[in-house]
Amino acid sequence: MSIEHLHPVPHLVTALNGPLQQLERHFLARQSDIEAWFRQQWQQTPAPFYASVDLRNAGFKLAPVDTNLFPAGFNNLSQELLPLCIQAVQSALERHCPEARQILLIPENHTRNQYYLESLATLQDIIQKAGFLVRIGSLAEELREPQNFSLPSGRQLLLEPLRRKNDRLYVREFSPCLVLLNNDLSAGRPAILEGLQQMLLPPLALGWSNRLKSDHFSLYQEVTQVFAGLIDIDPWLITPLFLRCGEINFMKRAGEECLASNIDSLLQSIQRKYDEYGLDQKPFVVVKADAGTYGMGVMTVHSAAEIQSLNRKQRSRMATSKGGLETSQVLLQEGVYTFETWGDNQAVTDPVVYMIDHFIVGGFYRVHTRRGANENLNAPGMHFEPLAFAQPCTTPEHHMAPDAHPNRFYAYGVIGRLALLAAARELLANDR
Amino acid sequence: MSIEHLHPVPHLVTALNGPLQQLERHFLARQSDIEAWFRQQWQQTPAPFYASVDLRNAGFKLAPVDTNLFPAGFNNLSQELLPLCIQAVQSALERHCPEARQILLIPENHTRNQYYLESLATLQDIIQKAGFLVRIGSLAEELREPQNFSLPSGRQLLLEPLRRKNDRLYVREFSPCLVLLNNDLSAGRPAILEGLQQMLLPPLALGWSNRLKSDHFSLYQEVTQVFAGLIDIDPWLITPLFLRCGEINFMKRAGEECLASNIDSLLQSIQRKYDEYGLDQKPFVVVKADAGTYGMGVMTVHSAAEIQSLNRKQRSRMATSKGGLETSQVLLQEGVYTFETWGDNQAVTDPVVYMIDHFIVGGFYRVHTRRGANENLNAPGMHFEPLAFAQPCTTPEHHMAPDAHPNRFYAYGVIGRLALLAAARELLANDR
């Protein structure tokens, strides 16, 4: 990491942070109501096993833009906050599978991505410290023998080939009652994981092969409608507007009219809200594959015309996302500016919050030096510097200013949990 | 605090730490079995709301000597570990009383003890950060109006007089469904707390007016018998031997023969174990009131003769304990040497571990510069320097030496939880 960690909280560079301080002030004033409401929600709709939520902080608005139910990046969390992860894993597994002693962890197939392997090693370490034996069973076809990886951190990571006998998964003779997925199934639901006798967490239905971002954000909208009523704020301050378009083929230019008219309509809706709050920023829209992750197939547009003038290369980039899924449904999401910057070069930063069960366990900032405030920070080929949250998100300080660091982190934790609640509702809908 | 916190883990000064490293080695090697066993135990016998356990680390032996179910000293925990407390309170209250939004906290009556008030302020802060409104209702008769205390830490603490209307407790109009006791009831069960409609945690039956140390250590012995079998160690390595004597009156010298013969018998049992392990320390016995706390009525003896030659002042000290209870039953407990020392002056230190629900949330060392290794560190008029654990007790590191700090802290956490399990069995016995 090249960035010095001396002042580990980015500076929020905006004169327009009035409404956000309003938001933080509301969160503080209504903290016990908010927490009581969350407790009630988790009783009704239990949280998924884990999640990370990408936030954007525009000063005047704080909202999630992506919710990952198979999070990586555990290696980016502060070492000091790992005990929170350990304790949360203990709580989660007591609830899901109290008799479990051993866990089979199924990772992504990126065996050449050192960052991912570091995250995997941290996740394994957390679950082992929580008191479970953990072995890693890989779906990667090229892995035919157990393979030991030496990581940059100095740790060793053993990946073993996953195999199935009848309706149980194994690595060698190891076949525990609980299988934990850390693979988002962008490439589809592998047959080897279907119809298992073992408990699989999170369930296959939460993989990207089933899940649509637009479903998530519809549920998020329902969640924030109620929550905003509870604490008496405009839900738009915490909710990105969106529209969706079906049956888009970027290469064949099919569905382009729908795309163009929906972009226009969405830009107008954003402009109306900006006018209402007297904001002179230029509205923008982020175009994403409705299924998929890793920021592939993501584009920022300021007008419908931009979508019609894409060149072949840009179309091709939008046409496929991670794992080769062809983009056919598209999410048009209100672009939320990032006004948090870091360091002398004013690098743009986005917070990512992590949850295990319904507990906020930490987070980090993605710090990017070469991007503007309205660009996606999780784009292909993107390199970010992780900047671990120096403090937990659970220690609001009523005697400090609403935008003091512990209170800003608390606000992140509230918004992260609202997105988690939307995911919990996806989970419940899939259980039915 | 006058002690520098540069090397926050005491040095274990003993050449006799072989068996303890054996113990730590066993704990590490069998960690997933140990944790699975604890999970099963908490399912069968849920943990009390909170506890602190005083440990003694003799190098060759690591054992609890006191278990407090209404802990103070929260202000001595490391600030960095408070998020663990917050998360554990959330877990605990979701289990006990998921609908609770507000909590009435009933403290000890020592309104002049700044240390206690600091602990109370920290406890209130933890529960508030966990998402509850907390007000403090005092039993102290001298408190007739709400009184605000300015604490050395700069914090403010508001104590309000507790009142009862029908079968509910109030401070002013505030009467939440959950009442949390932080008063160990040494002075008996106050009528105002009997037969409440509100949930009272922990229940009155766990107060010192009902509880006997000897019952606790009997249950502890049962727990360690099974646990030692599980990981294949001699239970004595983690269990203090003890005997009890009933109907003792120190002033009237009643019951002295029982005391003398039991002390002799216990010293002989200890000597046999010392011989078995080739230890040349001199056995000693700690004489304590069987009901009571705060180290009053505690005495260290190396022979039965010492008990017969007590002077009047010593007898008077043994005759009453905190809250004025007359000592009538006595616990004779194997004295466990303290071989952990701190700093250039080799100050003797004892670890105290803290648990909320069944989660280890931290601890501190009592550092005492003017006492020997075989003296009680929690004695009347005693002043200790608290030295917060720098690390949590939940991060055992298999690649480090068995006595490396994270592994020593893990061992403390294991023993602390064994004592907690004994307390959970007391709780269950009282529920029946």
Interface residues (C-beta under 8 A of the other chain):
Chain A: Q31 S32 D33 I34 E35 A36 F38 R39 Q40 W42 Q43 E80 L81 L82 P83 L84 I86 Q87 A88 Q90 S91 E94 P98 E99 A100 R101 Q102 Q128 K129 A130 G131 F132 L133 F359 P392 T394 T395 P396
Chain B: Q31 S32 D33 I34 E35 A36 F38 R39 Q40 W42 Q43 E80 L81 L82 P83 L84 I86 Q87 A88 Q90 S91 E94 P98 E99 R101 Q102 Q128 K129 A130 G131 F132 L133 F359 P392 T394 T395 P396
